[in-house]
Amino acid sequence: MLARNKAPGLPKAAGLGGLRLRSPLRHLFLQGAGDAQGESGLKRAHFKEWRLPFWLLAPQLFILLLFFFIPSIRALIQAFQLTEFGATTQWVGFQNFERLFRSNVYWSSAQVTLIFTIMQSALTLSVALLLAFASNHILRGRGAYRTVLLLPYAIAPAIAGIMLAFLFNPRVGPVAHMLQGLGLDWDPNRNSWHALALIVMAASWKHICYNYIFLVAALMSVPQSILESAYLDGAGPIQRFLRISLPMITPTLFFLIVINFVYGLFETFAIVDATTRGGPAGATSILVYKVYQDGFVTLDLGSSAAQSVVLMALALFLTFTQFHFVERRVNYSV
């Protein structure tokens, strides 16, 4: 607890305001605050022994070890092995990768993944930008509108896929009946482009709210003095948005483009599984879903592990690109 007494040897510049700490960690805090006096107000936590910081980090390290490092190492090893009937294993080197890159089915899945990712990213970002612009100009009930727009973020991806699959079901879906009434022979169970459009809409609807959060924050940080000056000069809302706000939030747009690309590659498995299950005839079997099909349906564990390694390499490359080429240019203070 805190009491109104001066701590001996601790100046007010340490940020305590003359308060005295009475706790078991008092000596640790005082030592860290004392060492930070000459570091421009920075504070560091110093521990006399390694046990306390280790136990503080142990839960997170255990989760990373159990759900990330061990499966990653296991997949990397299995990518160079051939497993027969889930029992006997044989070291085959790069044969799984050679067989993978020679497969027309894999390149077809890669092409579908590229088209799906581009369409999903463009639709998600454009709709989120439109909603952020519209909600930013609402005078009454702005908080209520923003709350409603953020609700899809709390829905699980599988539930989002089931909802869209029901709404666009050619037999019982109300949206499908509306499209059929307009003259469109909508049937994602037989038409591959309809199925691709369905998973694009489902993935975009689930991820629009994530983009919306960043775009609203970016628009709110645009200096009002510049917008008011443009308003006095006769610029309308759309002109102010296109010529002032949009150029000033381009770093956030670049950041969201990378995030949407990663989302389309690695986080849409549940949506595809709940809507089309990769059909019809593999037309919506994107790469992350093909990893599941080859590993858990056809039991081709070597090929599945090789595909996961390729996806992991893509994830590392995109992360490196984001932090070294995009994140440096992101300026949230505008």
N, C-alpha and C positions, 0 to 999 in steps of 0.2 A: 504494500500500500504506500501512499504518498503522504508525507507530513510536511508542514511549513517550517522546515529547518534547513539550514545550509549544510550541504555535504562538504566535509573538510577536504581541501585540496582540489575541489571541482569548481571552476569558474562558471559564471553565468553564460559564457560564450559556448559552453557545451550543449546548450539547448534545454537545460533542466529548470531554469528560472528559479534557482535557489531551493529546489525541492529535494527531499531526502528519500532515498529508496530503502524500504525495509522488506527484503525478500531474500531467498537463498541465492539468487543470481545477482545480488547487488554488486559484488566485487567484480564479476565479469563485465557488467554494464559500465561501471566506473572506469575500469581499465580501458575498455574500448573507447569511451568518450574522451578519456584523457589523451589517448594516442591520436585522436582525430582532431586535436586543437589546431595543428598546423597544416591541415589538409583541406582548407577552404570549406569548412563546414561538413565534410564527409564523415560518416560514422562507419566503423568497422566492428564486427563481432569477433572477439578473441576468446579462444577456449584454451584452458590450461592442459586439457587432455583430450584425446580423440574419441572417447566413448560417447560423449553427449552429442556432438554433431553426427556421428555415425548412426545412432539410434533415431535421430530426427530425420535422417535421410533414408533409413532402412525400409519403411513402407513403400515409398516411391521406387526405390531401387529394386525391391522384390517384384513389384508389378511389372516394371520394365524387363527384368530378367525372365519372368515367367511368360509374359505375353508378347515380347518383342525379340529379345536377343536369342533365347533358346529356339523358338520357331524359325527365326531367320537363319541361324547357323544350321539347323536341321534341313531346311529347304535348300541351302547352298550345297550341303553334302549330297543330298538326294538328287540334285540336278545332274550329277555326274554318275548316277547309278541307274541300273535297270532292275525294277522289282517285278517279279513274276508271281502272280496270284497272291500278292501281298505277303509272301513268305520269304522266298529266296531273293537275294540281291546280288548284283554283279556290277563291278566297276567298268563303265563304258566310256569314260572321258567326256569328250565334247559331242558324242553322237546324238544325245538328246537335243542339243542346240542345233546341230546340222539338220536333223530330221524336222525340227521345228521351223527353221527358216526355209526349208524346201517345201513346206506344206502350203498348198493353195488355200486350205481352210483357215489356216492361221493368218495369212495375209489378207484374206477376205474379212476376217474378224478385226484385223488391224484397220482396214479401210472403213468398216462400219464404226469402229471406235473413234476414228478421226472425224468422220462426218457428224456423229452424235455429239462429240465433245465441242466442236465448233458451233453447231446449231444450239446446243444447250447453253453455252457460254454467251453467245450473242443474244438469245432470247432472255436469259436471266438478267444480264446487265442492262439491256435496253428497257425492260419492264420495270426493274428496280429503279432505274434512273428516272423514268417517267413518274413513278409513284412518289419518289423522293421530291421531285420538283412540284408535283401537285399538292402533296401534304405540307410542303413548306410555305405555300401561299394560301392555306386555309386559315381563316381568322378565328372561327369558332369551332370548338371540338377537335382541335388539332391533336391533343393527347389521346383522345378516344380513337381517332383514325389510326394513329401510329400503333396503338395497342392492338387493334384488330389486324393490322398488316403484319405484326410480329407473331401472331398466334401460330401460323404453320411451322415455325421453328421448333415448337414444343411437340410436334407430331413425329412419331417414329417413321423412318423411311419406308418400312414395310407397310405401315398403315396408309401412308400417302399413296403408295403404289396400288393398294387394294381399292382405295377410294376412287382414284382415276380410272382403274380398270372397270369398276362398276359404272361410273358415269359415262364411259365411252363404250360400254358393252353393246354390240350391235343388236342384241335381242331385248334387253331390259334397261339399258342405259338411257336416261333422259336426254343427255347431250347428244348421244348417237342418234336418237330419234329426231332430234332437231336438225342435225346435219343431213339425215336422210330425207327429211321434209324439204330441205333446201335443194335437193337434187343430187347430193353427194352420196355415192354408194359406199358408205363407211363400213369397213370390216377389217379390223386389225388382225383377225385370226387367219385371214387369207392373203391380204395385201401387205407386202413387206414395208412399203413406204408409210402406210397407215400405222403399222406397228412401231416403226421408228419414230414417227411423229408423236405417238402416244407416250413412249418412254422419255422423249425430249420434253414434252409438256409436264409429265409427272416429276422428272428431275428438276426442271426449272421452277415449278410451283413450290417445291420443297426448299429450294435454295434462294429464292428471290428475297426472302426476309433477311437472310444473312448479308446480302449485298445492300439491301435497303438500310441496314443499321450503319454501315460505313458511309454510304452516300449522304444520309441525313446529317451525320456528324460532320462530314466535309462541307456540306452546304451551309451548315450553321456557323462554321468557322470562317466563312468568307466575310471580309470586313463590310459592315453595313454602310460605312461612309462612302465607299466606292459605289455601292448599289444606289444609295440615295443621290449621289451626284449624277449617275446615269439617268435616274428617274427625273431629276430636274432638267436634264438635257433633252427629255422627250422619249427616252428609250422605254419600250414596253416590257412586260414580264418575260416574253420569249426572247427578245433581243438581249435583255440583261442576263438571262440564263446562258444563251449561246455565246455571247461575246465576253462575259465577265466571269460568271460562276463556273462554267464548264472548263475553260482553260486553267482556272485556279485549282480545280480538283482533279486534273489529269494524273497526278501521282497516285491518288487513291484509285483511279480507274485502272491504271497499269497494275497496281497491286491486286485488284479484284480479278483482272483477266488471268493472272497466274493462279490465283486461288480457285477460280472457276474451272480452269483447265485441270488442275489436280483433282478437284471434286469429280469432274466427269470421268476421269481415268480410274479412280480408286474408291470412290465412296457411293457408287450407284448400284452396287450389286443387289441390295435388298429391293430397290425399286424395280430393276429388271426382272428379278425372280418373282415378284408379286404381280407384275403386270403381264408380261409375255413369256417368261421362262426361256428367253432366247429365241423364240419362234417369231413368225412361221419359218420353218426350215433353216434355222440358224441366222435369220436376217437381223436379229437384234442381239446376237451373242457377242457382246463386247468382250474385250480382253480379260477384264477382271471376272466376268461370268464364265468365260471359257476355262480359266484356271480351276474354277469349282467343278465344271462339268467333266473335265479330263481327270481330275483328281478323285472326285467322290462319286461320279456316275459311271464312267468307263474304267476307273481304277488304273489309269495310266499315270502313275505317280511320278515317274521320271520326267515326262513331258510337262506335267503340271508344275513340278518344282522348277523346271527350266523357265517356264513362263513367269512364275513368280519372281525369279531372279531378274528377268528382263524388266518386269514392272518395277522392281526395287531399284534397279539402275536408273530407270526413267524418273522415279521419285527423287532419287539423290541428285540427278542432274537438274531437275526443275527446282529443287530446293536451293542448290548452289546458285542457279541463275537468279532466283528471287532475291536472295540475301546479298549477292555481290553486284547485281546489275539493276535491280528494280527497287529493293528496299532502301538503298542509299538515296534514291531520288524522291522517296515518299516524304512529304512534309505536311504533317497534320496541323501545324500552326498556321499554315497558309501565309 
